[in-house]
């Protein structure tokens, strides 16, 4: 059995049934691709499978398909390849996933690009969102994507206009790895306006599809494709999404898979963020910086720093020191007795905090009166 | 013991210690206000209390304070009044609250305005946020506040510039009830630029403070005041807040009190929303519409409607109908066999869905070819 015969069998099988087809996947796993293809062509198969392949059993374009693939430097990725993302695809063992329409792993994947799919899946995050993105959404998508790609996280998305495109482009812009998962054949650039973008992704990242060459994207294929985006990503980040959005579908896949669902907030006045806010109300993790995504998809210990808090001259003061400090007027000065009344503290208890504040350079005494020192040194953190 | 003597005693006691002063509150609860005031002036009290009142024991401006209060049509609200929000103040029994600095209920409250404090607390929501609000934040604060006030929810806030002011003004604008909780005397309009706003609130809502007349606001009094904002509100909604913000302090009080903490999201690029996003990451409830707040502070059953989902012509189609529908081209027509190949279904299984789609007016047949009907009727929900 030649390598070519095996490849031709996989290519034929990839087209003979609409993916995913668990009956076909199981048949191929049992007989091997070459034997399975021969049996199907001979009509020797269980009746359940016969129904699924009936419409396309006579179509065998494997040779042309593989020639196209070779010409473009692509490859078929099968479960027999070390690159097959076995670990990531264990999510398809999940009952929640299997209950959903198309909730099975693909049988084989068509791919073009230097990135290894198993490595992508081990450290990947999906950045997805609406085609009707706002300038804000595209800006944030690009910012998150560049931040991930710079830290060697693969940015997985669907190559659509809007958020997806902004995410892919930003990853390319920092020479990072980005992966486009298509809902049609890898030789069918979709949307057509992203042909050049997909070409660039083929050069440095990965364009991947479970559909054979020439297959055109269709609505149900986008929904089916979305499960692959979620499965190949440790976290799915929805940047902008309307109330009805494919990105929400990808998030639902991620949730069923037990993967972390994230959403970027936006103005509540923006319809493009409404879907994100619904996700956040349902428990999605709020994302405002790339570090917060890396904390999820990265190695243990890659924790995001706390955002920097602005400092004020009152940081680090004790309660008594603060009461005394605040009892001093903005301009001018006060006596010990006046400070005591204002602070509501006995005069003798005012002295200690005043002395400490003086040592710290926050207040000064002049002729028995106390005043605030402006531009006092900032306290050590 | 005349009513006037009791009022004068409360007024004196309100100033003699910095509020809240649990030692004084307990002493007054034990002896009654008149006897407590007399004992304090005579120096007959526990030493713990003596320290707390030492600086101000000699100050008795009760008559002038009450004269000012009467002139403005105000009142003292004490635990003996039916208006005292006993139920709301049970949050001060909470250990988490008592552990915090100033985590005790006020002894007495100075108030001006027709709204009853107990009714406010039974159906109130705090709308708070940064003084450095953006146009977006002020817009959302006003929108939420008006929506609450129109549905008879009292809008509680702190009368500051920015979010607080926008919330108060919007409630006034729909003839609703709004409550300003001050960090100084009710005769000390703060900020000064909100004098007219506070005057309007006195006319239809409530201006309230635990501090005696003339007391100027100070930083620690804002922090102390914030606990009252939270206590008087079934939910605390932070509309915009920087990373370091008084509103975050109010939210911390609400959390310690077991009250619902809410935050409005905004652009992640906006520093004015950064504090809200931190709260949301920590579990605050995301708010995008007034209805979502009413669901929390309103009566059981006042549930927010789900946001409206846009409809598409494919709503309500079965999986098979969708596959068949999608197998038809955008323009032109296809034969049964072509549809079967595209959909990956046996030709005989394509007929049933096609017939149903035809009945529904979604597709039509002409000379053995099938095509999509544009502008098909919308499906019933």
Interface residues (C-beta under 8 A of the other chain):
Chain A: X17 X18 X21 X51 X52 X54 X55 X56 X59 X101 X136 X139 X140 X218 X219 X220 X242 X243 X244 X264 X265 X266 X267 X268 X269 X273 X274 X277 X278 X280 X281 X285 X286 X287 X288 X289 X292 X307 X308 X309 X310 X312 X314 X319 X322 X323 X326 X327 X337 X340 X341 X342 X343 X344 X345 X346 X347 X349
Chain B: X17 X18 X21 X51 X52 X54 X55 X56 X59 X101 X136 X139 X140 X218 X219 X220 X242 X243 X244 X264 X265 X266 X267 X268 X269 X273 X274 X277 X278 X280 X281 X285 X286 X287 X288 X289 X292 X307 X308 X309 X310 X312 X314 X319 X322 X323 X326 X327 X337 X340 X341 X342 X343 X344 X345 X346 X347 X349
